[in-house]
Protein backbone atom coordinates (compact mmCIF):
# COMPACT_ATOMS: atom_id res chain seq x y z
CA UNK A 1 0.00 0.00 0.00
CA UNK A 2 2.85 2.39 0.82
CA UNK A 3 4.37 1.84 -2.64
CA UNK A 4 1.00 2.44 -4.26
CA UNK A 5 0.55 5.70 -2.36
CA UNK A 6 3.99 6.84 -3.49
CA UNK A 7 3.17 5.98 -7.10
CA UNK A 8 -0.10 7.90 -6.91
CA UNK A 9 1.70 10.87 -5.35
CA UNK A 10 4.37 10.83 -8.03
CA UNK A 11 1.71 10.61 -10.74
CA UNK A 12 -0.10 13.61 -9.27
CA UNK A 13 3.14 15.60 -9.06
CA UNK A 14 4.00 14.71 -12.65
CA UNK A 15 0.51 15.68 -13.80
CA UNK A 16 0.72 19.03 -12.03
CA UNK A 17 4.14 19.61 -13.57
CA UNK A 18 2.89 18.89 -17.08
CA UNK A 19 -0.17 21.10 -16.51
CA UNK A 20 2.08 23.94 -15.35
CA UNK A 21 4.45 23.63 -18.30
CA UNK A 22 1.59 23.25 -20.81
CA UNK A 23 -0.51 26.17 -19.61
CA UNK A 24 -1.08 29.05 -22.07
CA UNK A 25 1.78 31.57 -21.98
CA UNK A 26 0.44 34.86 -23.36
CA UNK A 27 2.37 38.04 -23.94
CA UNK A 28 1.91 40.88 -21.47
CA UNK A 29 0.68 44.39 -22.18
CA UNK A 30 4.27 45.60 -21.73
CA UNK A 31 5.33 43.56 -24.78
CA UNK A 32 3.22 45.69 -27.13
CA UNK A 33 3.31 48.97 -25.22
CA UNK A 34 4.16 51.93 -27.41
CA UNK A 35 3.67 50.12 -30.73
CA UNK A 36 1.86 52.25 -33.29
CA UNK A 37 0.55 50.48 -36.36
CA UNK A 38 0.55 51.72 -39.95
CA UNK A 39 -2.19 50.50 -42.29
CA UNK A 40 -0.08 50.71 -45.47
CA UNK A 41 2.63 48.53 -43.98
CA UNK A 42 -0.07 46.32 -42.49
CA UNK A 43 -1.56 45.64 -45.91
CA UNK A 44 1.76 44.19 -47.07
CA UNK A 45 1.87 41.99 -43.95
CA UNK A 46 -1.73 40.93 -44.62
CA UNK A 47 -0.94 39.66 -48.11
CA UNK A 48 2.41 38.11 -47.20
CA UNK A 49 0.81 36.25 -44.30
CA UNK A 50 -2.01 34.89 -46.46
CA UNK A 51 -4.80 35.97 -44.12
CA UNK A 52 -7.45 36.18 -46.83
CA UNK A 53 -6.45 32.87 -48.41
CA UNK A 54 -7.77 30.96 -45.40
CA UNK A 55 -10.33 33.32 -43.88
CA UNK A 56 -12.25 34.63 -46.90
CA UNK A 57 -15.43 32.87 -47.85
CA UNK A 58 -15.13 29.80 -50.03
CA UNK A 59 -14.68 30.68 -53.72
CA UNK A 60 -14.53 34.42 -52.97
CA UNK A 61 -13.17 36.55 -55.81
CA UNK A 62 -11.96 40.14 -56.12
CA UNK A 63 -12.97 42.50 -53.33
CA UNK A 64 -14.99 39.71 -51.71
CA UNK A 65 -11.66 38.22 -50.60
CA UNK A 66 -11.42 41.07 -48.09
CA UNK A 67 -14.58 39.93 -46.33
CA UNK A 68 -12.96 37.59 -43.82
CA UNK A 69 -16.11 35.69 -42.89
CA UNK A 70 -14.37 32.30 -42.58
CA UNK A 71 -15.97 28.97 -43.27
CA UNK A 72 -13.36 27.29 -45.46
CA UNK A 73 -12.70 23.67 -44.49
CA UNK A 74 -9.21 22.25 -44.02
CA UNK A 75 -8.82 18.50 -43.70
CA UNK A 76 -6.05 16.99 -41.57
CA UNK A 77 -5.08 13.71 -39.95
CA UNK A 78 -6.73 14.96 -36.77
CA UNK A 79 -10.07 16.04 -38.24
CA UNK A 80 -11.42 18.98 -40.21
CA UNK A 81 -10.65 22.53 -39.14
CA UNK A 82 -13.04 25.28 -40.19
CA UNK A 83 -11.56 28.74 -40.57
CA UNK A 84 -13.16 31.26 -38.21
CA UNK A 85 -14.58 34.67 -38.94
CA UNK A 86 -11.81 37.26 -38.45
CA UNK A 87 -13.74 40.20 -39.87
CA UNK A 88 -14.37 43.35 -37.84
CA UNK A 89 -17.72 42.12 -36.55
CA UNK A 90 -17.46 42.53 -32.76
CA UNK A 91 -19.62 39.48 -32.00
CA UNK A 92 -18.69 36.83 -34.55
CA UNK A 93 -15.36 38.25 -35.69
CA UNK A 94 -12.43 40.01 -34.04
CA UNK A 95 -13.72 43.57 -34.13
CA UNK A 96 -13.33 43.83 -30.39
CA UNK A 97 -9.75 42.56 -30.28
CA UNK A 98 -6.90 44.68 -28.99
CA UNK A 99 -3.39 44.62 -30.40
CA UNK A 100 -2.41 42.39 -27.48
CA UNK A 101 -5.21 39.94 -28.36
CA UNK A 102 -4.00 39.69 -31.97
CA UNK A 103 -0.36 39.36 -30.95
CA UNK A 104 -1.21 36.55 -28.54
CA UNK A 105 -3.22 34.71 -31.16
CA UNK A 106 -0.58 34.96 -33.88
CA UNK A 107 2.64 34.49 -31.93
CA UNK A 108 1.54 32.44 -28.93
CA UNK A 109 -1.58 30.60 -30.11
CA UNK A 110 -3.60 31.94 -27.19
CA UNK A 111 -7.15 33.29 -27.41
CA UNK A 112 -8.40 36.45 -25.66
CA UNK A 113 -10.08 34.09 -23.18
CA UNK A 114 -6.72 32.53 -22.37
CA UNK A 115 -7.28 29.20 -24.16
CA UNK A 116 -4.98 27.39 -26.57
CA UNK A 117 -5.72 27.73 -30.26
CA UNK A 118 -5.19 24.69 -32.44
CA UNK A 119 -2.07 24.97 -34.61
CA UNK A 120 -4.24 24.96 -37.72
CA UNK A 121 -3.66 28.66 -37.14
CA UNK A 122 0.02 28.59 -38.20
CA UNK A 123 1.36 30.25 -35.07
CA UNK A 124 4.29 27.82 -35.11
CA UNK A 125 5.47 30.04 -37.99
CA UNK A 126 3.93 33.35 -36.96
CA UNK A 127 5.84 33.03 -33.65
CA UNK A 128 8.75 34.57 -35.58
CA UNK A 129 6.73 37.67 -36.53
CA UNK A 130 8.00 41.03 -35.36
CA UNK A 131 5.48 42.63 -33.04
CA UNK A 132 5.67 45.83 -35.09
CA UNK A 133 4.35 43.85 -38.05
CA UNK A 134 1.51 42.56 -35.85
CA UNK A 135 0.71 46.16 -34.88
CA UNK A 136 0.66 47.20 -38.55
CA UNK A 137 -1.57 44.24 -39.43
CA UNK A 138 -3.93 45.10 -36.57
CA UNK A 139 -4.48 48.59 -37.95
CA UNK A 140 -5.00 47.32 -41.52
CA UNK A 141 -7.54 44.70 -40.41
CA UNK A 142 -9.59 47.51 -38.88
CA UNK A 143 -10.04 48.99 -42.36
CA UNK A 144 -11.75 45.84 -43.65
CA UNK A 145 -15.51 45.20 -43.56
CA UNK A 146 -17.40 43.50 -40.77
CA UNK A 147 -19.44 40.37 -41.46
CA UNK A 148 -21.84 38.71 -39.03
CA UNK A 149 -21.41 35.11 -40.25
CA UNK A 150 -21.32 32.86 -37.16
CA UNK A 151 -18.30 30.62 -36.63
CA UNK A 152 -18.63 26.87 -37.06
CA UNK A 153 -17.04 24.39 -34.65
CA UNK A 154 -14.12 22.30 -35.81
CA UNK A 155 -14.96 18.69 -36.62
CA UNK A 156 -12.53 16.81 -34.37
CA UNK A 157 -12.96 13.49 -32.61
CA UNK A 158 -11.82 12.86 -29.04
CA UNK A 159 -9.08 13.29 -27.85
CA UNK A 160 -8.23 15.94 -30.45
CA UNK A 161 -11.38 17.82 -29.52
CA UNK A 162 -9.71 18.68 -26.18
CA UNK A 163 -7.46 21.72 -26.28
CA UNK A 164 -5.48 20.85 -23.16
CA UNK A 165 -3.09 18.63 -25.12
CA UNK A 166 -2.19 21.56 -27.37
CA UNK A 167 -0.06 22.93 -24.55
CA UNK A 168 2.10 19.82 -24.65
CA UNK A 169 2.33 20.17 -28.44
CA UNK A 170 3.57 23.72 -27.96
CA UNK A 171 6.32 22.56 -25.61
CA UNK A 172 7.59 20.36 -28.43
CA UNK A 173 7.07 22.57 -31.45
CA UNK A 174 6.42 26.24 -30.62
CA UNK A 175 9.57 28.36 -30.76
CA UNK A 176 11.05 31.21 -32.73
CA UNK A 177 14.08 29.35 -34.11
CA UNK A 178 14.90 29.77 -37.79
CA UNK A 179 14.95 26.63 -39.91
CA UNK A 180 17.76 28.22 -41.93
CA UNK A 181 19.93 29.12 -38.96
CA UNK A 182 22.97 31.34 -38.75
CA UNK A 183 24.09 34.58 -40.32
CA UNK A 184 22.91 35.19 -43.87
CA UNK A 185 22.99 38.09 -46.29
CA UNK A 186 20.45 40.89 -45.76
CA UNK A 187 18.51 39.74 -48.83
CA UNK A 188 18.34 36.12 -47.67
CA UNK A 189 17.43 37.34 -44.18
CA UNK A 190 14.46 39.20 -45.64
CA UNK A 191 13.47 36.13 -47.65
CA UNK A 192 13.80 33.97 -44.56
CA UNK A 193 11.48 36.26 -42.63
CA UNK A 194 8.87 36.24 -45.39
CA UNK A 195 9.07 32.51 -46.12
CA UNK A 196 9.45 31.11 -42.61
CA UNK A 197 7.38 33.60 -40.60
CA UNK A 198 4.84 35.52 -42.66
CA UNK A 199 4.12 33.23 -45.62
CA UNK A 200 4.60 30.12 -43.42
CA UNK A 201 5.85 28.07 -46.38
CA UNK A 202 7.01 25.26 -44.12
CA UNK A 203 3.49 24.57 -42.90
CA UNK A 204 2.63 22.89 -46.20
CA UNK A 205 6.01 22.04 -47.73
CA UNK A 206 7.66 20.42 -44.67
CA UNK A 207 6.92 16.83 -43.56
CA UNK A 208 5.12 16.37 -40.24
CA UNK A 209 5.95 14.21 -37.27
CA UNK A 210 3.44 11.75 -35.86
CA UNK A 211 2.23 14.49 -33.51
CA UNK A 212 1.72 16.97 -36.32
CA UNK A 213 4.75 19.21 -35.78
CA UNK A 214 6.97 20.31 -38.64
CA UNK A 215 10.00 18.04 -39.05
CA UNK A 216 12.54 20.84 -39.43
CA UNK A 217 15.33 18.34 -40.19
CA UNK A 218 13.55 17.88 -43.55
CA UNK A 219 12.69 21.53 -44.07
CA UNK A 220 10.68 22.15 -47.28
CA UNK A 221 11.23 18.53 -48.41
CA UNK A 222 7.59 18.04 -49.41
CA UNK A 223 4.72 16.30 -47.66
CA UNK A 224 1.43 14.51 -48.31
CA UNK A 225 -1.33 16.93 -49.24
CA UNK A 226 -3.63 17.27 -46.20
CA UNK A 227 -6.62 16.66 -48.48
CA UNK A 228 -5.31 13.13 -49.07
CA UNK A 229 -4.84 13.77 -52.78
CA UNK A 230 -1.27 13.98 -54.07
CA UNK A 231 1.75 15.60 -52.48
CA UNK A 232 2.97 19.08 -51.73
CA UNK A 233 6.30 19.25 -53.60
CA UNK A 234 9.85 19.31 -52.31
CA UNK A 235 11.11 22.87 -52.91
CA UNK A 236 14.68 22.51 -51.67
CA UNK A 237 17.17 23.67 -54.35
CA UNK A 238 18.16 20.39 -56.02
CA UNK A 239 14.60 19.05 -56.09
CA UNK A 240 13.16 22.29 -57.42
CA UNK A 241 15.88 22.82 -60.00
CA UNK A 242 14.92 26.44 -60.67
CA UNK A 243 17.01 29.59 -60.86
CA UNK A 244 16.26 32.67 -58.79
CA UNK A 245 14.70 34.24 -61.87
CA UNK A 246 12.47 31.20 -62.37
CA UNK A 247 11.23 31.46 -58.79
CA UNK A 248 10.57 35.19 -59.07
CA UNK A 249 8.67 34.63 -62.32
CA UNK A 250 6.57 31.89 -60.73
CA UNK A 251 5.74 34.01 -57.66
CA UNK A 252 4.79 36.90 -59.96
CA UNK A 253 2.83 35.19 -62.75
CA UNK A 254 2.06 31.67 -61.54
CA UNK A 255 3.84 30.09 -64.50
CA UNK A 256 6.64 27.56 -64.08
CA UNK A 257 9.69 27.48 -66.38
CA UNK A 258 7.87 24.70 -68.28
CA UNK A 259 4.84 27.02 -68.69
CA UNK A 260 2.63 24.99 -66.40
CA UNK A 261 0.31 27.18 -64.36
CA UNK A 262 -0.15 27.21 -60.61
CA UNK A 263 -3.20 25.50 -59.16
CA UNK A 264 -4.95 24.64 -55.93
CA UNK A 265 -4.24 26.60 -52.77
CA UNK A 266 -0.87 27.64 -54.17
CA UNK A 267 -2.71 29.91 -56.58
CA UNK A 268 -3.69 32.05 -53.60
CA UNK A 269 -0.08 32.11 -52.43
CA UNK A 270 1.06 33.40 -55.82
CA UNK A 271 -1.69 36.04 -55.83
CA UNK A 272 -0.47 37.19 -52.43
CA UNK A 273 3.21 37.17 -53.39
CA UNK A 274 2.48 39.09 -56.59
CA UNK A 275 1.20 41.97 -54.46
CA UNK A 276 4.55 42.34 -52.70
CA UNK A 277 7.43 44.50 -53.95
CA UNK A 278 9.74 42.91 -56.52
CA UNK A 279 12.64 42.87 -54.07
CA UNK A 280 10.60 40.77 -51.61
CA UNK A 281 10.00 38.09 -54.24
CA UNK A 282 13.70 38.23 -55.13
CA UNK A 283 14.51 37.79 -51.43
CA UNK A 284 12.27 34.73 -51.19
CA UNK A 285 13.94 33.27 -54.27
CA UNK A 286 17.42 33.73 -52.83
CA UNK A 287 16.27 32.24 -49.55
CA UNK A 288 14.90 29.13 -51.26
CA UNK A 289 18.21 28.62 -53.03
CA UNK A 290 20.04 28.92 -49.68
CA UNK A 291 18.17 26.22 -47.74
CA UNK A 292 19.83 22.79 -47.48
CA UNK A 293 19.01 20.17 -50.09
CA UNK A 294 16.80 17.32 -48.89
CA UNK A 295 16.44 14.37 -51.27
C-alpha positions as CSV (number, residue, x, y, z in Angstrom):
1,X,0.0,0.0,0.0
2,X,2.8,2.4,0.8
3,X,4.4,1.8,-2.6
4,X,1.0,2.4,-4.3
5,X,0.5,5.7,-2.4
6,X,4.0,6.8,-3.5
7,X,3.2,6.0,-7.1
8,X,-0.1,7.9,-6.9
9,X,1.7,10.9,-5.3
10,X,4.4,10.8,-8.0
11,X,1.7,10.6,-10.7
12,X,-0.1,13.6,-9.3
13,X,3.1,15.6,-9.1
14,X,4.0,14.7,-12.7
15,X,0.5,15.7,-13.8
16,X,0.7,19.0,-12.0
17,X,4.1,19.6,-13.6
18,X,2.9,18.9,-17.1
19,X,-0.2,21.1,-16.5
20,X,2.1,23.9,-15.3
21,X,4.4,23.6,-18.3
22,X,1.6,23.2,-20.8
23,X,-0.5,26.2,-19.6
24,X,-1.1,29.1,-22.1
25,X,1.8,31.6,-22.0
26,X,0.4,34.9,-23.4
27,X,2.4,38.0,-23.9
28,X,1.9,40.9,-21.5
29,X,0.7,44.4,-22.2
30,X,4.3,45.6,-21.7
31,X,5.3,43.6,-24.8
32,X,3.2,45.7,-27.1
33,X,3.3,49.0,-25.2
34,X,4.2,51.9,-27.4
35,X,3.7,50.1,-30.7
36,X,1.9,52.3,-33.3
37,X,0.6,50.5,-36.4
38,X,0.6,51.7,-39.9
39,X,-2.2,50.5,-42.3
40,X,-0.1,50.7,-45.5
41,X,2.6,48.5,-44.0
42,X,-0.1,46.3,-42.5
43,X,-1.6,45.6,-45.9
44,X,1.8,44.2,-47.1
45,X,1.9,42.0,-44.0
46,X,-1.7,40.9,-44.6
47,X,-0.9,39.7,-48.1
48,X,2.4,38.1,-47.2
49,X,0.8,36.2,-44.3
50,X,-2.0,34.9,-46.5
51,X,-4.8,36.0,-44.1
52,X,-7.4,36.2,-46.8
53,X,-6.4,32.9,-48.4
54,X,-7.8,31.0,-45.4
55,X,-10.3,33.3,-43.9
56,X,-12.2,34.6,-46.9
57,X,-15.4,32.9,-47.9
58,X,-15.1,29.8,-50.0
59,X,-14.7,30.7,-53.7
60,X,-14.5,34.4,-53.0
61,X,-13.2,36.6,-55.8
62,X,-12.0,40.1,-56.1
63,X,-13.0,42.5,-53.3
64,X,-15.0,39.7,-51.7
65,X,-11.7,38.2,-50.6
66,X,-11.4,41.1,-48.1
67,X,-14.6,39.9,-46.3
68,X,-13.0,37.6,-43.8
69,X,-16.1,35.7,-42.9
70,X,-14.4,32.3,-42.6
71,X,-16.0,29.0,-43.3
72,X,-13.4,27.3,-45.5
73,X,-12.7,23.7,-44.5
74,X,-9.2,22.3,-44.0
75,X,-8.8,18.5,-43.7
76,X,-6.0,17.0,-41.6
77,X,-5.1,13.7,-40.0
78,X,-6.7,15.0,-36.8
79,X,-10.1,16.0,-38.2
80,X,-11.4,19.0,-40.2
81,X,-10.7,22.5,-39.1
82,X,-13.0,25.3,-40.2
83,X,-11.6,28.7,-40.6
84,X,-13.2,31.3,-38.2
85,X,-14.6,34.7,-38.9
86,X,-11.8,37.3,-38.4
87,X,-13.7,40.2,-39.9
88,X,-14.4,43.3,-37.8
89,X,-17.7,42.1,-36.6
90,X,-17.5,42.5,-32.8
91,X,-19.6,39.5,-32.0
92,X,-18.7,36.8,-34.5
93,X,-15.4,38.3,-35.7
94,X,-12.4,40.0,-34.0
95,X,-13.7,43.6,-34.1
96,X,-13.3,43.8,-30.4
97,X,-9.7,42.6,-30.3
98,X,-6.9,44.7,-29.0
99,X,-3.4,44.6,-30.4
100,X,-2.4,42.4,-27.5
101,X,-5.2,39.9,-28.4
102,X,-4.0,39.7,-32.0
103,X,-0.4,39.4,-31.0
104,X,-1.2,36.6,-28.5
105,X,-3.2,34.7,-31.2
106,X,-0.6,35.0,-33.9
107,X,2.6,34.5,-31.9
108,X,1.5,32.4,-28.9
109,X,-1.6,30.6,-30.1
110,X,-3.6,31.9,-27.2
111,X,-7.1,33.3,-27.4
112,X,-8.4,36.4,-25.7
113,X,-10.1,34.1,-23.2
114,X,-6.7,32.5,-22.4
115,X,-7.3,29.2,-24.2
116,X,-5.0,27.4,-26.6
117,X,-5.7,27.7,-30.3
118,X,-5.2,24.7,-32.4
119,X,-2.1,25.0,-34.6
120,X,-4.2,25.0,-37.7
121,X,-3.7,28.7,-37.1
122,X,0.0,28.6,-38.2
123,X,1.4,30.3,-35.1
124,X,4.3,27.8,-35.1
125,X,5.5,30.0,-38.0
126,X,3.9,33.4,-37.0
127,X,5.8,33.0,-33.7
128,X,8.7,34.6,-35.6
129,X,6.7,37.7,-36.5
130,X,8.0,41.0,-35.4
131,X,5.5,42.6,-33.0
132,X,5.7,45.8,-35.1
133,X,4.3,43.9,-38.0
134,X,1.5,42.6,-35.9
135,X,0.7,46.2,-34.9
136,X,0.7,47.2,-38.5
137,X,-1.6,44.2,-39.4
138,X,-3.9,45.1,-36.6
139,X,-4.5,48.6,-38.0
140,X,-5.0,47.3,-41.5
141,X,-7.5,44.7,-40.4
142,X,-9.6,47.5,-38.9
143,X,-10.0,49.0,-42.4
144,X,-11.8,45.8,-43.6
145,X,-15.5,45.2,-43.6
146,X,-17.4,43.5,-40.8
147,X,-19.4,40.4,-41.5
148,X,-21.8,38.7,-39.0
149,X,-21.4,35.1,-40.3
150,X,-21.3,32.9,-37.2
151,X,-18.3,30.6,-36.6
152,X,-18.6,26.9,-37.1
153,X,-17.0,24.4,-34.7
154,X,-14.1,22.3,-35.8
155,X,-15.0,18.7,-36.6
156,X,-12.5,16.8,-34.4
157,X,-13.0,13.5,-32.6
158,X,-11.8,12.9,-29.0
159,X,-9.1,13.3,-27.8
160,X,-8.2,15.9,-30.5
161,X,-11.4,17.8,-29.5
162,X,-9.7,18.7,-26.2
163,X,-7.5,21.7,-26.3
164,X,-5.5,20.8,-23.2
165,X,-3.1,18.6,-25.1
166,X,-2.2,21.6,-27.4
167,X,-0.1,22.9,-24.5
168,X,2.1,19.8,-24.7
169,X,2.3,20.2,-28.4
170,X,3.6,23.7,-28.0
171,X,6.3,22.6,-25.6
172,X,7.6,20.4,-28.4
173,X,7.1,22.6,-31.5
174,X,6.4,26.2,-30.6
175,X,9.6,28.4,-30.8
176,X,11.1,31.2,-32.7
177,X,14.1,29.4,-34.1
178,X,14.9,29.8,-37.8
179,X,15.0,26.6,-39.9
180,X,17.8,28.2,-41.9
181,X,19.9,29.1,-39.0
182,X,23.0,31.3,-38.8
183,X,24.1,34.6,-40.3
184,X,22.9,35.2,-43.9
185,X,23.0,38.1,-46.3
186,X,20.4,40.9,-45.8
187,X,18.5,39.7,-48.8
188,X,18.3,36.1,-47.7
189,X,17.4,37.3,-44.2
190,X,14.5,39.2,-45.6
191,X,13.5,36.1,-47.6
192,X,13.8,34.0,-44.6
193,X,11.5,36.3,-42.6
194,X,8.9,36.2,-45.4
195,X,9.1,32.5,-46.1
196,X,9.5,31.1,-42.6
197,X,7.4,33.6,-40.6
198,X,4.8,35.5,-42.7
199,X,4.1,33.2,-45.6
200,X,4.6,30.1,-43.4
201,X,5.9,28.1,-46.4
202,X,7.0,25.3,-44.1
203,X,3.5,24.6,-42.9
204,X,2.6,22.9,-46.2
205,X,6.0,22.0,-47.7
206,X,7.7,20.4,-44.7
207,X,6.9,16.8,-43.6
208,X,5.1,16.4,-40.2
209,X,5.9,14.2,-37.3
210,X,3.4,11.7,-35.9
211,X,2.2,14.5,-33.5
212,X,1.7,17.0,-36.3
213,X,4.7,19.2,-35.8
214,X,7.0,20.3,-38.6
215,X,10.0,18.0,-39.0
216,X,12.5,20.8,-39.4
217,X,15.3,18.3,-40.2
218,X,13.5,17.9,-43.5
219,X,12.7,21.5,-44.1
220,X,10.7,22.1,-47.3
221,X,11.2,18.5,-48.4
222,X,7.6,18.0,-49.4
223,X,4.7,16.3,-47.7
224,X,1.4,14.5,-48.3
225,X,-1.3,16.9,-49.2
226,X,-3.6,17.3,-46.2
227,X,-6.6,16.7,-48.5
228,X,-5.3,13.1,-49.1
229,X,-4.8,13.8,-52.8
230,X,-1.3,14.0,-54.1
231,X,1.8,15.6,-52.5
232,X,3.0,19.1,-51.7
233,X,6.3,19.3,-53.6
234,X,9.9,19.3,-52.3
235,X,11.1,22.9,-52.9
236,X,14.7,22.5,-51.7
237,X,17.2,23.7,-54.4
238,X,18.2,20.4,-56.0
239,X,14.6,19.0,-56.1
240,X,13.2,22.3,-57.4
241,X,15.9,22.8,-60.0
242,X,14.9,26.4,-60.7
243,X,17.0,29.6,-60.9
244,X,16.3,32.7,-58.8
245,X,14.7,34.2,-61.9
246,X,12.5,31.2,-62.4
247,X,11.2,31.5,-58.8
248,X,10.6,35.2,-59.1
249,X,8.7,34.6,-62.3
250,X,6.6,31.9,-60.7
251,X,5.7,34.0,-57.7
252,X,4.8,36.9,-60.0
253,X,2.8,35.2,-62.7
254,X,2.1,31.7,-61.5
255,X,3.8,30.1,-64.5
256,X,6.6,27.6,-64.1
257,X,9.7,27.5,-66.4
258,X,7.9,24.7,-68.3
259,X,4.8,27.0,-68.7
260,X,2.6,25.0,-66.4
261,X,0.3,27.2,-64.4
262,X,-0.1,27.2,-60.6
263,X,-3.2,25.5,-59.2
264,X,-5.0,24.6,-55.9
265,X,-4.2,26.6,-52.8
266,X,-0.9,27.6,-54.2
267,X,-2.7,29.9,-56.6
268,X,-3.7,32.1,-53.6
269,X,-0.1,32.1,-52.4
270,X,1.1,33.4,-55.8
271,X,-1.7,36.0,-55.8
272,X,-0.5,37.2,-52.4
273,X,3.2,37.2,-53.4
274,X,2.5,39.1,-56.6
275,X,1.2,42.0,-54.5
276,X,4.6,42.3,-52.7
277,X,7.4,44.5,-53.9
278,X,9.7,42.9,-56.5
279,X,12.6,42.9,-54.1
280,X,10.6,40.8,-51.6
281,X,10.0,38.1,-54.2
282,X,13.7,38.2,-55.1
283,X,14.5,37.8,-51.4
284,X,12.3,34.7,-51.2
285,X,13.9,33.3,-54.3
286,X,17.4,33.7,-52.8
287,X,16.3,32.2,-49.5
288,X,14.9,29.1,-51.3
289,X,18.2,28.6,-53.0
290,X,20.0,28.9,-49.7
291,X,18.2,26.2,-47.7
292,X,19.8,22.8,-47.5
293,X,19.0,20.2,-50.1
294,X,16.8,17.3,-48.9
295,X,16.4,14.4,-51.3
